[in-house]
Amino acid sequence: MDAILDRALQGYNISTAEALILLQQRDPEDLAQIQATADLLRRQQSGDTVTYVINRNINFTNICEQHCSFCAFRRDEGDEGAFWLDSAQIQEKATDAVQRGATEICMQGGLNLQAKQGGASLPYYLQLVKTIKDKFPQLHLHAFSPQEIEFIARQDNLSFSYVISALQDAGVGSMPGTAAEVLDDAVRRIICPEKLDSATWLEIVGTAHRLGLPTTSTMLCGHIETASQQVLHLEKVRSLQQTAINNNYPARITEFILLPFVGQDAPAPLRSRVGRDQPILADTLLLTAVSRIFLGNLISNHQPSWVKLGLDGATEALKWGCNDIGGTLMEEHITTMAGAVGGSCQSVEDLQNAIRSLGRDYQQRDTIYRPLGVDKLAVIV
């Protein structure tokens, strides 16, 4: 283990076998070494200033054709709790976000078969973009996961590149790297058998990079996947970023986010198989550290999920390799409906205070990690 950590500190990419060795450690002294290495690499690769973004989630519908076994958000049309926002509701939420200082709208939704205009899906999604960008052209629209791109392309018999280019032209500024779950099809056949497969997710994200659309990357962890499958997921993400770099694509992966499984109100079969309702913080922190060690040379921004871990857990993750604490969100439905205890909104002051509690500086950023405003120094009294 010492040799692996030394190689990482010398700037080498560790192998998947070496990452697996790190994930298998349980001795407290060994875990402390892994944490210290991840924290030092974070300092070298991203600096000591912790960033955050002022953003708002808009989930425009929870009506969805798919039935993922971890999802408590989806509904069928006509179900109690099913919703589908109209343009006025979306614009009202965007207006509220701007009044509260947001620079980003993160917009994703269920795969609603009725979401069409003129019999086609793409015009509906373009109209969603237009609803926000016509009134607030300054807002960065972080919108539509690879699964939504696949859905539009499948519904309208279009290529992925055509759909992505059309959304870019309409005003989409970046793509959320959600729907990745675990990039292992054996896992996907159990937890999300109707979703796009691993190769398609990678193809769509790679196409976005080639077309100049930045993306994020994620992993849904802490359910039925093994440590080996976690590491292979990290390897596929790292390889995807390396491809963008080698080919000099105009866009890259901007950040990596671990999304630990919350099962309290998830569908019963997976919840009972996993056997717990909330994430195990220690397991998430170790994977956080190994992700920094494995990906950090190529993806320098790592973010915890305060929605899933709570703000205290996310703050702790800043000691294990994360350099960003995420966004204000303003309203979060998907994880909250699964029974997460982290809440659905954080104020800017809450995020700043969490960062300040570690004695570190904070800095507002935009979606693609450019600094905004004046950075604030942590003052320790």
Secondary structure, 3 states (H helix, E strand, C coil): CHHHHHHHHCCCCCCHHHHHHHHCCCCHHHHHHHHHHHHHHHHHHHCCCEEEECEEEEECECECCCCCCCCCCCECCCCCCCCECCHHHHHHHHHHHHHCCCCEEEEECCCCCCCCECCECHHHHHHHHHHHHCCCCCCEEEECCHHHHHHHHHHHCCCHHHHHHHHHHHCEEEECCCCCCCCCHHHHHHHCCCCCCHHHHHHHHHHHHHCCCCEEEEEEECCCCCHHHHHHHHHHHHHHHHHHHHCCCCCCEEEEEEEECCCCCCCHHHHHHHCCCCCCHHHHHHHHHHHHHHHCCCCCCEECCHHHHHHHHHHHHCCCCCCEEEECCCCCCCCHHHCCCCCCCCCHHHHHHHHHCCCCCEEEECCCCCECCCCECCCCC
